[in-house]
Amino acid sequence: MKKLIFLLVAVMATRLLYAGDKDSLQLTAYQHIVDSVRSALKYETGVVNLPNKVAKLNVPAGFKFLNAEQSKFVITELWGNPPREDVDGMIFPVNADPFSDSSYAFIISYDAMGYVKDEDADEMDYDKLLKQMQEEEPEANKERAKLGYESIHMIGWAQKPYYDKENKVLHWAKELKFGEDDGVHTLNYDVRILGRKGILSLNAVGTMAELPLVKKDIGKVLHMATFTEGNAYKDFDSNIDEVAAWTIGGLVAGKLLAKAGILVVLAKFWKLIAIGLVAAGGFIMKFFRRKRNEEPEVAVAPVENNNETNA
């Protein structure tokens, strides 16, 4: 029965899309699909143990956590990004979700790159680093093109890098332009929390319009994550632990290669709507097929149509 409902919604969406119907029925069909996804996503608050087992979150009031499996679905199926296995979850403001077009989300991941020495933090010239990154951009974009991604242009710092040496937290924000689009620029806000054997990354994606909102919330975000016992920066043992090849400056510079494709998710989210409800019908069916054996099914109410539409 559920499959039939999904097919009916998808068929109706197709008819509306190709008929060019712009009335409220089209919006109703789309909203049914969006509501179905929203009802299926399950968020957590309070203390959350991350699947990497080296860190945990204390999700404060005003935020909510989406686990790794659901986050991968959002990133790949809803937002159309390449698959990523290193995603440990996502953080949303409490009143936002994957369909919000005027908010942001932090994507959480862990990189066991080793112990990152921070001696260079006080010596970094971030204006010089910005210029260097811009000079290396053409070569990096050649590699992105080979991988099938748009070019990325670094406009400048949206928030100049800052390293909190006491808490071992590095954060900064970049203003980016994808491809030749001169429209909405992308905000990429990065947080790196240094640990004994690697770094915990919180990567916020949105448009530049969301920068004031992120800045307002960033204080809580910076102190949300802690490493578990034995995995903190202070627990480093030079006799057995590996030292990373990266330094503080290297973490900020990074490379604009394949993973940077993740940055497009919110800035390009409007394309999901532009593609139409056909695509929406596809991802919703795929999602619920995955969830079938995990929890009770969530029904999607059929769209009532009391008005005539063009076939």
C-alpha positions as CSV (number, residue, x, y, z in Angstrom):
1,M,0.0,0.0,0.0
2,K,2.8,2.4,1.0
3,K,4.6,1.9,-2.3
4,L,1.4,2.6,-4.2
5,I,1.0,5.9,-2.3
6,F,4.6,6.9,-3.2
7,L,4.0,6.1,-6.8
8,L,0.8,8.1,-6.9
9,V,2.6,11.1,-5.4
10,A,5.5,10.7,-7.9
11,V,3.1,10.4,-10.8
12,M,1.1,13.4,-9.7
13,A,4.3,15.4,-9.3
14,T,5.4,14.5,-12.8
15,R,2.0,15.6,-14.3
16,L,2.1,18.9,-12.4
17,L,5.8,19.5,-13.4
18,Y,5.4,18.9,-17.1
19,A,2.0,20.6,-17.3
20,G,3.7,23.7,-15.9
21,D,1.0,23.9,-13.1
22,K,2.0,26.5,-10.6
23,D,-1.1,26.5,-8.4
24,S,-1.4,25.4,-4.8
25,L,-1.8,21.7,-5.7
26,Q,1.8,21.5,-6.7
27,L,2.9,23.0,-3.5
28,T,0.7,20.6,-1.6
29,A,2.2,17.6,-3.3
30,Y,5.7,18.8,-2.5
31,Q,4.8,19.6,1.1
32,H,3.5,16.1,1.6
33,I,6.9,14.7,0.6
34,V,8.8,17.1,2.7
35,D,6.6,16.4,5.7
36,S,7.2,12.7,5.3
37,V,10.9,13.1,5.4
38,R,10.7,15.4,8.4
39,S,8.6,12.9,10.3
40,A,11.1,10.1,9.6
41,L,14.2,12.0,10.8
42,K,14.9,11.3,14.5
43,Y,17.0,13.9,16.4
44,E,18.8,13.7,19.7
45,T,19.8,16.2,22.4
46,G,21.9,16.0,25.5
47,V,25.0,13.9,25.6
48,V,25.6,12.0,22.4
49,N,28.5,9.4,21.9
50,L,29.8,9.7,18.4
51,P,30.5,6.5,16.3
52,N,34.2,7.3,16.1
53,K,34.3,6.5,19.9
54,V,37.0,9.1,20.6
55,A,34.6,12.0,21.1
56,K,31.2,12.9,22.4
57,L,28.8,15.9,22.1
58,N,26.9,17.7,24.8
59,V,24.1,19.1,22.6
60,P,22.9,22.2,24.3
61,A,19.5,23.8,24.2
62,G,18.9,25.5,20.8
63,F,20.5,22.6,18.9
64,K,19.7,19.0,17.8
65,F,21.8,16.1,16.6
66,L,21.2,13.8,13.6
67,N,23.0,10.5,13.6
68,A,25.5,9.3,11.1
69,E,23.2,7.1,8.9
70,Q,20.5,9.8,8.6
71,S,23.1,12.5,8.0
72,K,24.6,10.5,5.1
73,F,21.1,10.2,3.6
74,V,20.6,14.0,3.9
75,I,24.0,14.8,2.4
76,T,23.9,12.3,-0.5
77,E,20.2,11.7,-1.3
78,L,18.6,15.0,-0.4
79,W,21.4,17.4,-1.2
80,G,23.0,15.4,-4.1
81,N,26.6,15.3,-2.8
82,P,29.1,12.5,-3.4
83,P,28.9,9.7,-0.7
84,R,31.1,10.2,2.4
85,E,31.8,7.4,4.9
86,D,33.5,9.6,7.4
87,V,30.4,11.5,8.5
88,D,29.6,11.0,12.2
89,G,26.5,13.1,12.3
90,M,25.1,16.6,11.9
91,I,24.1,19.5,14.2
92,F,21.1,21.7,13.3
93,P,19.7,24.7,15.1
94,V,16.6,23.5,16.9
95,N,14.2,25.3,14.5
96,A,16.0,24.2,11.3
97,D,16.2,21.0,9.3
98,P,17.6,19.7,5.9
99,F,14.9,21.7,4.1
100,S,15.5,25.0,5.7
101,D,16.8,27.5,3.1
102,S,17.8,30.2,5.6
103,S,19.8,28.3,8.1
104,Y,23.0,26.2,8.4
105,A,24.1,22.8,9.5
106,F,27.4,21.5,11.0
107,I,28.6,18.3,9.5
108,I,30.7,16.3,12.0
109,S,33.6,14.0,11.1
110,Y,36.8,12.6,12.6
111,D,40.2,12.3,10.9
112,A,42.7,10.1,12.6
113,M,45.6,12.0,11.0
114,G,47.7,11.9,14.2
115,Y,48.8,14.5,16.7
116,V,48.8,18.0,15.2
117,K,51.6,20.2,16.6
118,D,50.4,23.7,17.2
119,E,53.7,25.6,17.6
120,D,53.1,27.5,14.4
121,A,49.8,29.0,15.5
122,D,51.3,32.2,17.0
123,E,53.4,32.8,13.9
124,M,50.7,32.4,11.2
125,D,50.1,35.3,8.8
126,Y,46.6,34.4,7.6
127,D,46.5,37.2,5.0
128,K,49.6,35.7,3.4
129,L,48.1,32.3,3.6
130,L,44.9,33.5,1.9
131,K,46.9,34.9,-1.0
132,Q,48.8,31.6,-1.3
133,M,45.6,29.6,-1.4
134,Q,44.2,31.9,-4.1
135,E,47.4,31.4,-6.1
136,E,47.1,27.6,-5.9
137,E,43.5,27.7,-6.9
138,P,43.9,27.1,-10.7
139,E,45.9,23.9,-10.2
140,A,43.5,22.6,-7.5
141,N,40.5,23.3,-9.8
142,K,42.1,21.3,-12.6
143,E,42.1,18.3,-10.3
144,R,38.5,19.0,-9.3
145,A,37.5,19.1,-13.0
146,K,39.0,15.7,-13.5
147,L,36.9,14.4,-10.7
148,G,33.8,16.0,-12.2
149,Y,33.3,18.8,-9.8
150,E,32.8,22.5,-10.3
151,S,35.7,24.9,-9.8
152,I,35.9,26.7,-6.4
153,H,37.0,30.3,-6.1
154,M,38.2,31.6,-2.7
155,I,36.7,35.1,-2.4
156,G,38.3,35.7,1.1
157,W,37.9,35.2,4.8
158,A,34.4,35.4,6.1
159,Q,35.9,35.0,9.5
160,K,39.7,35.2,9.9
161,P,41.2,32.0,11.5
162,Y,41.6,32.0,15.2
163,Y,43.2,29.3,17.4
164,D,42.3,28.9,21.0
165,K,45.5,27.4,22.3
166,E,44.1,26.6,25.8
167,N,41.1,24.6,24.5
168,K,42.9,23.4,21.3
169,V,40.1,24.7,19.1
170,L,40.8,26.2,15.6
171,H,38.0,27.9,13.7
172,W,37.7,30.1,10.6
173,A,35.3,30.8,7.7
174,K,35.7,31.2,4.0
175,E,33.5,32.9,1.4
176,L,33.5,30.8,-1.8
177,K,32.1,30.9,-5.3
178,F,31.3,27.7,-7.2
179,G,31.8,27.6,-10.9
180,E,31.0,30.7,-12.9
181,D,27.9,31.5,-10.9
182,D,28.0,35.1,-9.7
183,G,24.9,34.7,-7.6
184,V,24.8,33.5,-4.0
185,H,28.2,32.8,-2.5
186,T,28.8,29.9,-0.2
187,L,29.8,30.1,3.4
188,N,32.1,27.4,4.7
189,Y,32.6,27.7,8.5
190,D,35.2,25.2,9.8
191,V,35.9,24.1,13.4
192,R,38.8,21.8,14.2
193,I,39.2,20.4,17.7
194,L,42.6,18.9,18.2
195,G,42.9,15.5,19.9
196,R,45.6,13.0,20.8
197,K,45.4,11.0,17.6
198,G,43.5,13.2,15.2
199,I,41.1,16.1,14.8
200,L,37.3,16.4,15.2
201,S,35.9,18.5,12.4
202,L,32.7,20.5,12.4
203,N,32.0,22.0,9.0
204,A,29.1,24.4,8.6
205,V,27.7,25.0,5.2
206,G,25.3,27.7,4.1
207,T,25.1,30.9,2.2
208,M,26.9,34.1,3.2
209,A,23.5,35.4,4.4
210,E,23.7,32.9,7.2
211,L,27.1,34.2,8.5
212,P,25.5,36.4,11.2
213,L,23.4,33.5,12.5
214,V,26.5,31.2,12.6
215,K,28.5,33.8,14.4
216,K,25.8,34.2,17.0
217,D,25.8,30.5,17.7
218,I,29.5,29.7,17.3
219,G,30.3,30.1,20.9
220,K,28.1,27.2,21.9
221,V,29.3,25.1,19.0
222,L,33.0,25.5,19.9
223,H,32.4,24.0,23.3
224,M,29.9,21.3,22.3
225,A,32.4,18.5,21.6
226,T,34.9,16.8,24.0
227,F,37.3,13.9,23.6
228,T,36.7,10.8,25.6
229,E,39.1,9.7,28.3
230,G,42.6,9.0,27.0
231,N,41.9,10.7,23.6
232,A,42.4,14.4,24.5
233,Y,45.3,16.5,23.2
234,K,47.0,16.4,26.7
235,D,47.1,12.6,26.6
236,F,49.6,12.6,23.7
237,D,52.5,10.1,24.3
238,S,55.5,10.8,22.1
239,N,56.7,7.2,22.6
240,I,53.7,5.5,20.9
241,D,51.6,8.2,19.2
242,E,52.1,9.4,15.6
243,V,52.6,13.0,14.8
244,A,50.6,14.4,11.9
245,A,52.2,15.9,8.9
246,W,49.8,18.8,9.2
247,T,50.3,21.9,11.3
248,I,47.7,24.6,12.2
249,G,48.5,26.5,9.0
250,G,48.1,23.3,7.0
251,L,44.6,22.6,8.5
252,V,43.5,26.1,7.5
253,A,44.9,25.8,3.9
254,G,43.6,22.3,3.2
255,K,43.0,21.3,-0.4
256,L,40.0,22.1,-2.6
257,L,39.6,18.6,-4.0
258,A,36.9,16.0,-3.9
259,K,35.6,16.5,-0.4
260,A,35.0,20.1,-1.1
261,G,32.0,19.0,-3.1
262,I,30.2,18.7,0.3
263,L,30.3,22.5,0.5
264,V,27.6,23.0,-2.1
265,V,24.8,21.5,-0.1
266,L,22.9,24.5,1.2
267,A,24.0,27.1,-1.4
268,K,22.7,24.8,-4.2
269,F,19.7,23.4,-2.2
270,W,17.3,25.4,-4.4
271,K,18.1,23.1,-7.2
272,L,16.2,20.3,-5.5
273,I,13.0,22.3,-5.8
274,A,13.9,23.3,-9.4
275,I,14.4,19.7,-10.4
276,G,10.8,19.1,-9.3
277,L,8.8,16.7,-7.4
278,V,9.8,13.8,-9.6
279,A,13.2,13.7,-8.0
280,A,11.6,14.2,-4.6
281,G,9.4,11.2,-5.1
282,G,12.6,9.2,-5.9
283,F,14.6,10.0,-2.9
284,I,11.7,9.6,-0.5
285,M,10.9,6.1,-1.7
286,K,14.6,5.2,-1.4
287,F,14.8,6.5,2.1
288,F,11.7,4.6,3.3
289,R,12.9,1.4,1.7
290,R,16.0,1.8,3.9
291,K,14.0,2.5,7.0
292,R,11.5,-0.3,6.6
293,N,13.3,-2.9,8.7
294,E,14.4,-0.5,11.3
295,E,11.2,1.1,12.7
296,P,7.5,1.3,12.1
297,E,6.6,2.6,8.7
298,V,5.6,6.2,8.3
299,A,2.6,6.7,6.1
300,V,2.4,9.4,3.5
301,A,-1.1,10.7,3.1
302,P,-2.4,10.7,-0.4
303,V,-2.8,14.1,-2.0
304,E,-6.5,15.1,-2.4
305,N,-7.4,16.8,-5.6
306,N,-10.8,18.4,-5.8
307,N,-9.7,20.6,-8.8
308,E,-9.1,19.7,-12.4
309,T,-5.5,19.8,-13.6
310,N,-4.0,19.5,-17.0
311,A,-2.9,16.0,-17.9
